Amino acid sequence: MSASRTHARTRFAERVRAARGRLVSLAAELVRAKSENPPGDTSTVASVIEGALAGVEGLSLRRVIAREPVVNLVARLPFAAAGRRLVMSCHLDTFPVGDASLWAKPPLGGVIEDGRLYGRGASDMKAGLAAAVLSAALLAEERAQLEGELVLALAGDEETGGKWGTKHLLEAAPETIGDAMICGDAGSPRVVRFGEKGQIWLEVSARGIANHGAHVHLGVNAVERLIAALGRLLRLRELPAALPAPVKRAILEASQVSEAVSGAGETETLQRVTVNIGTIEGGVAVNLIPASARARIDVRLPPGLGTAAVIAAAERALAGLEGVELKVLSAAEPNLSDPGHEIARLAAKNGEEVLGQRVVRNMRVGFSDSRFFRERGVPSVVYGPTPHNMGGVDEFVTLEDLFAVFYVHALTAFDYLARR
């Protein structure tokens, strides 16, 4: 790195540190902007962002709407010379607040107390959203030092699957397809996530013959048939998965740090098929033989194993069971980017720079909108704050995590787009 570029980067890092107060204020304002999904009305939070980016030199911003009231935003910031395009992906929607009376802090209050920002969406993902928006505003003032383009892809629908959000943006706004992508969704500042397990949602139905509960010789119990089917499906956990060697190595090398923030057992979970029976329904009264029963199951699968193979194994497992039917509700393949890709290396390096401790690269057990970018061949990573009470009462993000995510996004963008 040349002396002039080093100087420019040092100066920019100082500006990022000096913007900490602006960051906290913006994040609090975003939390106060109601954007629960359902119903998915993100117009208010979109207006806050439009106000925050108003007057930023060289930046263009437009709304992209597939279905009201879901509002998506796309911001484009071209720099001094042609070059690569970096995308920052965020979602604007949050989980519903639920029963506000259970919250100790106002769920849409954006309360800042004891080094924490409280409110629905504080960690998922208005902290990451604030980081991206303020990064764009600061990078606009460094245009002479940068080349290519920064794009903010801000999706209004993520919590209910992304059909009207990122999935639509990638189809309707081709400028959201870049050379690399970084997402500030919930995670941990100590872990750069480069991939995600696949997902299959199954529904198993069982039919029986109703009768009085005392006359078991005259009926067929659908719940018992369902139990037999579920016992077989739980054995999907035993399916072998041949993880690609670089992925397995990254998971193992990240284990100590990653499990410290994500829980003991994460390393094993990332490498195998998991099966969770999420719901069971059946019967109408304790003294009646149930005529029908149904269960829904969440299956997650690691790289090296495809959804078709798992679905086929499920079908084989249930073969021969009378009165049992299997339905696939949804399926998504495991997805990942090269853990050694430049965007992953830069995010890890800048994380260590701001935290002063080791940052690792690892897979993610759940999925995010990054899967849609990877489907388009865009190398993508997730680097976000630790979620506290995500989806529950008194959700919060620490101000230290908020700043770390901002620093990493801003400096990673600077490094990736710096003139060569």
C-alpha positions in Angstrom: 0.0 0.0 0.0 1.4 3.4 -1.0 2.1 6.1 1.5 -0.6 8.3 0.2 -3.2 5.5 0.3 -2.1 4.6 3.8 -2.5 8.2 4.8 -6.0 8.4 3.2 -7.1 5.2 4.9 -5.8 6.4 8.3 -7.7 9.7 7.9 -10.9 7.9 6.9 -10.6 5.5 9.9 -10.4 8.6 12.1 -13.5 10.1 10.5 -15.3 6.8 11.1 -14.4 6.9 14.8 -15.4 10.5 15.1 -18.9 9.6 13.7 -19.8 7.3 16.6 -22.3 9.8 18.0 -24.0 10.1 14.6 -24.2 6.4 14.3 -25.9 5.9 17.6 -28.4 8.7 16.9 -29.2 7.2 13.5 -29.6 3.7 14.8 -32.0 4.9 17.5 -34.0 6.9 15.0 -34.3 3.7 12.8 -35.5 1.7 15.8 -38.2 4.3 16.4 -39.5 3.8 12.9 -42.1 1.1 13.0 -41.5 -1.7 10.4 -43.0 -4.9 11.9 -43.5 -7.7 9.4 -46.3 -8.7 9.2 -47.8 -6.4 8.0 -44.5 -5.4 6.4 -45.0 -1.6 6.0 -41.5 -0.2 5.7 -42.5 3.2 4.3 -41.6 5.0 7.6 -38.2 3.6 8.0 -37.5 4.2 4.3 -38.4 7.8 4.8 -35.9 8.0 7.7 -33.1 6.7 5.4 -34.1 9.0 2.6 -33.7 11.9 5.1 -30.3 10.6 6.3 -29.0 10.4 2.8 -30.5 13.6 1.5 -27.8 15.9 0.2 -25.1 13.2 0.0 -23.1 14.3 -3.0 -23.2 11.9 -6.0 -25.6 9.5 -4.4 -28.9 8.5 -6.1 -31.7 6.8 -4.2 -34.9 5.3 -5.4 -37.8 3.2 -4.1 -38.5 -0.2 -5.6 -41.9 -1.7 -4.8 -43.1 -5.1 -5.7 -46.1 -5.1 -3.4 -47.5 -2.4 -1.1 -46.8 -1.7 1.7 -43.4 -3.2 1.3 -40.9 -0.5 0.3 -37.4 -1.4 -0.9 -34.6 1.2 -1.4 -31.7 1.1 -3.7 -28.9 3.7 -3.3 -26.0 4.1 -5.8 -22.8 5.9 -5.1 -20.3 5.9 -8.0 -16.7 7.0 -7.4 -14.0 8.8 -9.3 -13.0 6.0 -11.7 -14.6 2.8 -13.1 -14.0 -0.3 -11.0 -15.7 -3.0 -8.9 -19.2 -2.8 -7.4 -19.6 -3.5 -3.7 -23.1 -4.1 -2.3 -24.2 -3.6 1.2 -27.4 -5.6 1.9 -29.8 -4.8 4.7 -33.4 -5.5 5.5 -35.8 -2.8 6.8 -38.4 -5.0 8.4 -38.5 -6.5 11.9 -40.3 -9.2 13.9 -43.6 -8.0 15.4 -43.3 -6.3 18.8 -45.8 -8.7 20.4 -47.3 -7.7 23.8 -45.8 -4.3 24.5 -46.8 -4.5 28.1 -44.2 -7.2 28.7 -41.4 -4.9 27.7 -39.4 -3.0 30.3 -38.3 -0.5 27.7 -40.7 1.0 25.0 -40.4 -1.4 22.1 -40.2 1.5 19.6 -38.5 3.9 22.0 -34.9 3.6 20.8 -33.9 3.9 24.4 -30.1 4.2 25.0 -29.1 3.1 28.5 -26.0 1.5 30.1 -24.2 1.1 26.8 -27.2 -0.5 25.0 -29.7 0.5 22.4 -33.1 -1.1 23.1 -36.0 -1.7 20.8 -37.5 -4.0 18.3 -35.1 -4.6 15.5 -32.1 -3.0 17.4 -30.0 -6.1 16.6 -32.0 -7.5 13.7 -31.1 -5.5 11.9 -31.3 -1.8 12.4 -27.8 -1.7 13.8 -26.5 -3.1 10.6 -28.8 -0.8 8.6 -27.4 2.3 10.4 -23.9 1.0 9.7 -24.5 0.7 6.0 -26.3 4.1 5.6 -23.7 6.1 7.5 -20.9 4.2 5.7 -22.3 5.4 2.4 -22.5 9.0 3.7 -18.9 9.0 4.8 -17.6 7.2 1.7 -19.2 9.8 -0.5 -16.7 12.3 0.9 -13.8 10.0 -0.1 -14.8 9.8 -3.8 -11.3 10.9 -5.1 -9.7 8.0 -3.2 -12.1 5.3 -4.5 -13.1 3.6 -7.7 -16.1 1.6 -8.8 -19.4 1.9 -7.0 -21.1 1.3 -3.7 -24.7 0.1 -3.8 -27.1 -0.2 -0.8 -29.7 -2.9 -1.4 -32.2 -2.2 1.4 -35.0 -4.8 1.4 -38.5 -4.3 2.9 -39.2 -8.0 3.2 -36.8 -10.5 4.9 -38.6 -11.8 8.0 -41.3 -13.6 6.0 -38.9 -15.0 3.3 -37.7 -12.2 1.1 -40.0 -12.7 -1.9 -40.9 -9.0 -1.9 -37.5 -7.8 -0.7 -34.1 -8.9 -1.8 -35.4 -11.6 -4.1 -37.4 -9.0 -6.0 -34.5 -6.4 -5.9 -32.1 -8.8 -7.6 -34.6 -9.3 -10.4 -35.9 -5.7 -10.8 -32.8 -3.7 -10.0 -29.8 -5.3 -11.7 -27.5 -2.7 -10.0 -27.9 -4.7 -6.8 -25.8 -7.5 -8.3 -22.2 -6.7 -7.5 -18.7 -8.1 -7.4 -19.0 -8.7 -3.7 -21.6 -8.2 -0.9 -21.4 -7.6 2.8 -24.5 -7.8 5.1 -24.9 -6.5 8.6 -27.5 -9.0 9.8 -27.3 -10.3 13.3 -24.3 -12.5 14.2 -21.2 -11.5 16.1 -18.4 -9.0 15.5 -16.0 -11.9 16.2 -17.3 -14.0 13.3 -17.4 -13.4 9.6 -20.1 -15.7 8.2 -19.3 -16.9 4.6 -22.0 -19.5 4.1 -25.3 -21.0 5.4 -26.8 -24.4 5.8 -29.7 -25.4 3.5 -33.3 -25.7 4.7 -36.2 -28.0 4.0 -39.7 -27.6 5.5 -41.7 -30.8 5.5 -45.3 -31.5 6.3 -46.3 -35.0 7.3 -50.0 -35.9 7.4 -51.6 -39.1 8.8 -55.1 -40.4 8.2 -56.9 -42.8 10.6 -60.5 -43.9 11.4 -62.3 -42.1 14.2 -64.2 -43.8 16.9 -64.7 -43.7 20.7 -61.5 -43.8 22.7 -62.7 -46.9 24.5 -63.4 -48.8 21.3 -59.8 -48.9 20.0 -60.6 -52.1 18.1 -63.0 -50.1 15.9 -60.7 -47.2 14.9 -57.3 -46.4 13.6 -55.3 -43.8 15.5 -53.9 -41.1 13.1 -51.6 -39.7 15.9 -50.0 -43.1 16.3 -49.4 -43.3 12.6 -47.9 -39.8 12.7 -45.6 -40.8 15.6 -44.3 -43.8 13.7 -43.6 -41.5 10.7 -41.8 -38.9 12.8 -39.6 -41.5 14.4 -38.4 -42.5 10.9 -37.8 -38.9 9.8 -35.7 -38.2 12.9 -33.2 -40.6 11.5 -32.5 -38.1 8.7 -30.0 -36.8 11.2 -27.8 -39.8 10.4 -27.4 -38.9 6.7 -23.7 -38.5 5.9 -22.5 -35.1 4.5 -19.2 -34.8 2.7 -18.3 -31.2 3.5 -15.9 -29.5 1.1 -12.4 -29.6 2.7 -12.0 -25.8 2.9 -15.4 -25.4 4.6 -14.7 -28.2 7.1 -11.3 -26.7 7.9 -12.8 -23.2 8.4 -15.5 -24.6 10.7 -13.0 -26.4 12.8 -10.5 -23.5 13.0 -13.3 -21.1 14.0 -14.7 -23.4 16.6 -13.2 -22.0 19.8 -14.1 -18.4 19.0 -17.4 -19.1 17.3 -18.8 -21.3 20.0 -17.9 -18.8 22.6 -20.5 -16.4 21.0 -22.9 -18.9 19.5 -23.0 -21.7 22.0 -21.3 -25.0 22.6 -22.2 -27.5 20.0 -22.3 -25.1 17.0 -19.4 -26.8 15.4 -21.1 -30.2 15.3 -24.4 -28.6 14.2 -22.8 -26.9 11.3 -21.5 -30.2 10.0 -24.6 -32.4 10.1 -28.2 -32.7 9.2 -30.6 -31.4 12.0 -34.3 -32.2 12.3 -36.6 -30.1 14.4 -40.3 -31.1 14.8 -41.8 -27.7 15.0 -45.6 -28.3 15.2 -47.9 -31.3 15.9 -51.7 -31.2 15.4 -54.2 -34.0 15.9 -57.4 -35.1 17.6 -60.3 -33.2 18.9 -61.0 -34.8 22.3 -59.2 -37.0 24.8 -61.8 -39.8 24.5 -61.9 -39.9 20.7 -59.6 -41.8 18.3 -58.1 -39.1 16.1 -58.9 -39.4 12.4 -56.2 -37.0 11.3 -52.9 -35.7 12.5 -50.2 -33.4 11.0 -46.7 -32.3 11.9 -44.3 -29.7 10.3 -40.6 -30.3 10.4 -37.6 -28.0 9.9 -34.6 -29.8 8.3 -31.2 -28.1 8.0 -28.4 -29.5 5.9 -24.7 -28.7 5.5 -22.8 -28.1 2.3 -21.9 -31.4 0.6 -25.5 -32.6 0.8 -28.3 -31.4 -1.5 -32.0 -31.0 -0.9 -33.0 -33.6 -3.5 -31.0 -36.3 -1.7 -32.6 -35.4 1.7 -36.1 -35.3 0.3 -35.6 -38.7 -1.4 -34.3 -40.1 1.9 -37.4 -38.8 3.7 -39.7 -40.4 1.0 -37.9 -43.7 1.4 -38.2 -43.5 5.2 -42.0 -43.2 5.0 -42.4 -45.8 2.2 -44.8 -48.5 3.3 -46.5 -46.6 6.1 -50.2 -46.8 5.5 -52.2 -43.5 5.6 -49.1 -41.3 5.7 -48.3 -38.5 3.2 -45.3 -36.2 2.9 -45.3 -32.7 1.4 -42.4 -30.4 0.8 -43.4 -26.9 1.8 -40.1 -25.2 0.9 -36.5 -26.0 0.1 -33.2 -24.0 -0.2 -29.8 -25.4 -1.0 -26.8 -24.9 1.3 -25.0 -21.8 0.0 -21.5 -20.5 0.6 -18.7 -18.3 -0.7 -15.0 -19.0 -0.6 -13.9 -18.4 3.0 -10.6 -17.1 1.5 -12.3 -14.5 -0.8 -11.1 -10.9 -0.5 -14.3 -9.7 1.0 -14.1 -12.3 3.8 -10.4 -11.6 4.5 -11.0 -7.8 4.6 -13.9 -8.1 7.0 -11.9 -10.3 9.3 -8.9 -8.0 9.2 -10.9 -4.9 9.9 -12.8 -6.7 12.7 -9.5 -7.5 14.4 -8.4 -3.9 13.9 -11.4 -2.5 15.7 -11.8 -5.2 18.4 -8.2 -5.9 19.1 -8.8 -9.6 19.2 -9.1 -12.6 16.8 -11.9 -12.7 14.3 -12.7 -16.0 12.6 -14.6 -17.0 9.4 -17.3 -19.6 9.7 -20.6 -20.9 8.4 -24.0 -19.7 9.7 -26.6 -22.2 11.1 -29.6 -20.1 9.9 -30.1 -18.3 6.6 -30.1 -14.6 5.6 -30.7 -12.7 2.4 -27.1 -13.4 1.5 -28.3 -16.7 0.0 -30.0 -14.8 -2.8 -26.8 -13.0 -3.7 -24.8 -16.3 -3.6 -27.4 -17.8 -6.0 -26.4 -15.0 -8.4 -22.7 -15.8 -8.0 -21.9 -12.9 -5.8 -19.3 -13.6 -3.1 -21.0 -12.6 0.1 -20.4 -12.4 3.9 -22.5 -11.5 6.9 -20.9 -9.4 9.6 -23.3 -8.1 12.2 -23.8 -7.5 15.9 -24.6 -10.0 18.6 -28.4 -10.4 18.9 -29.7 -10.0 22.4 -33.4 -11.0 22.9 -33.9 -11.1 19.1 -37.6 -11.6 18.5 -38.3 -11.4 22.2 -39.0 -8.6 24.7 -36.4 -5.9 25.4 -34.3 -6.7 22.3 -31.1 -4.7 22.4 -27.7 -4.3 20.8 -24.6 -3.1 22.6 -23.2 0.2 21.4 -19.7 -1.5 21.2 -21.1 -4.0 18.7 -22.9 -1.3 16.8 -19.7 0.6 16.4 -17.7 -2.5 15.5 -20.1 -3.4 12.7 -20.0 0.2 11.4 -16.2 0.4 11.4 -15.9 -3.0 9.6 -18.4 -2.1 6.9 -17.0 1.3 6.3 -13.3 0.3 6.3 -14.0 -2.9 4.3 -15.7 -0.8 1.7 -12.8 1.6 1.6 -10.3 -1.1 1.3 -12.2 -3.0 -1.4 -12.9 0.1 -3.5 -9.6 2.0 -3.0 -7.9 3.2 -6.2 -5.2 0.8 -7.3 
